[in-house]
């Protein structure tokens, strides 16, 4: 029996969630989804056990739709149509863990390189996988420092190199140039190398940036991970990992002694998230994704201009929907749930962020400026 | 725009799921849940970012309910009320990974021991974490061979020991005796040791077994993992890991250089699964869990008796809701989705399995026996 207390608690939770959801600008989470057509599927214990490309006797699954999601992103990332593989994960962390896992299986004695602007979870993953690593300096905009990368690599030419690049850093949405990193590896003749691109934030719209920025398979990546709950939007955190089937098969062999062809991290896997992503893809299509990005970019441009007009030195990286500016007063930070780091803060213009919200935020900033002046006057 | 084709595909999926759901006896998945009261929460991008006991600026979360879920299981597992910690994971695999991760952080040079009946995902986890391991023989009932364990340990007394015990193996629901393993460690004076109990299957009802079987914190476990989508039931695979706060704090320090107090594996975490588990706990309470187990046990006893009456040598481990018997004909295996291994198969009497279903299954067996005889006759 569910008692009145339980019902009350659920009611309160709903109010809190609704309130918190409607007031954030600082998190890369789309909130404009409507998956109510999928509610009917929550009565089934869906479990996408193991590899989505392998049959299982457990048939309460959505493997077919999961494969369609993988197809869609593989195409966006210009994967070789005859050589890709992937699955829907529980989020960017698991996707990155998988990419690094393949890399380690291929080169067990390798060194991992990543910039200091890389998401903290990557360091957790590297620690989990027990691989040595070197952190490379970032440039001021958050992009990896290519000179520091080259100099560091210079002293480690005896080791295979695993390079973890970021396509959209957390704070400034900076993008590491995969082609440029690849050419440095080539220049130093480090043949044993693997590039994993953490495209959690910008991967879903990277294909639509003009001019193009180097991050995908054609640019030199061996695996790419994205988040599903960020730009696309999903009630449940999820992600996608896309890699080359040939690489994945190589690790399957390596771990075949464990007696399973299941190379996924979790085994029992959420079958609803693939359904959400599949539905979003059905609804939007490639063109819908493009428009969604263009709208976000427009709001970001609007936001940046409004801040600059207010005398605030706002800026953004090329093609980025994140506007960066100096940190704001505590009460504004709290109200709009703005993440702050090293004296900087940002607004991420996810597809649900509107110009009206930007206006309301700007008004709060103006008001704060006034009240910062008013007490001064009133003390005279 | 969602077109007719999409709607049709969803309709077909629903039919397939309903059909597959209603015809399985061989998977440890409860199907009798009704979480429709929670559908309203799928409109929110809930994310239980990081440690459920730490504050985050992202407020669209269910951390409070998650902590109540942890409280409930910590009590069932007789954890020290002043020294436990845990979180809701994406399933048994992640829970086991976490337990092994803590163990490795405490004893980086340790050897892992586990029986050959251990779930295959554990081997994947050990490989992922890069820890050496030794597989211990199992007894015929699926329980670890204590003599083999002792003999093996004898030759490895120079190393710290991480013991992964199983409380409910996949095939025969065998249970490794944690107290007995602990006393062997003591006898050999291996002071640096860690016991992680994989209680994915039987953990949720282990506290109600009569007589008690040794598996929990008082018996000597340092961490325990369970599955949420098995006995409790959940549309999405999920799990819980419970450990000692003192151990978790120790690893937090160890990995603090990564600049985050978040020690969870995934970071961005599903906030709906804690809500499902919380709701089930509210609905059932401890007594409801007990009754649920007793009902399952009764159906298992009924099933075993019916099979034996049919001349089939069915058996089960003490307190177990899994009935084991020789493998059946292919068409019956397929129809009831029965997992088969080493000439054995099983029926797992999850709470949704009814005596009527057992009767129908028995009837299928009888029919198969008859038809196995009939063609013989007709050829004469």
Interface residues (C-beta under 8 A of the other chain):
Chain A: X1 X2 X3 X6 X9 X10 X13 X14 X16 X17 X18 X20 X21 X24 X26 X27 X29 X30 X31 X33 X34 X35 X36 X37 X38 X39 X40 X41 X42 X43 X44 X45 X46 X47 X57 X58 X59 X60 X62 X65 X90 X91 X92 X93 X94 X101 X120 X121 X123 X124 X127 X128 X129 X130 X227 X229 X233 X234 X235 X236 X237 X255 X258 X259 X260 X262 X265 X266 X267 X268 X269 X270 X271 X272 X275 X279 X282 X283 X334 X337 X338 X339
Chain B: X1 X2 X3 X6 X9 X10 X13 X14 X16 X17 X18 X20 X21 X24 X26 X27 X29 X30 X31 X33 X34 X35 X36 X37 X38 X39 X40 X41 X42 X43 X44 X45 X46 X47 X57 X58 X59 X60 X62 X65 X90 X91 X92 X93 X94 X101 X120 X121 X123 X124 X127 X128 X129 X130 X227 X229 X233 X234 X235 X236 X237 X255 X258 X259 X260 X262 X265 X266 X267 X268 X269 X270 X271 X272 X275 X279 X282 X283 X334 X337 X338 X339
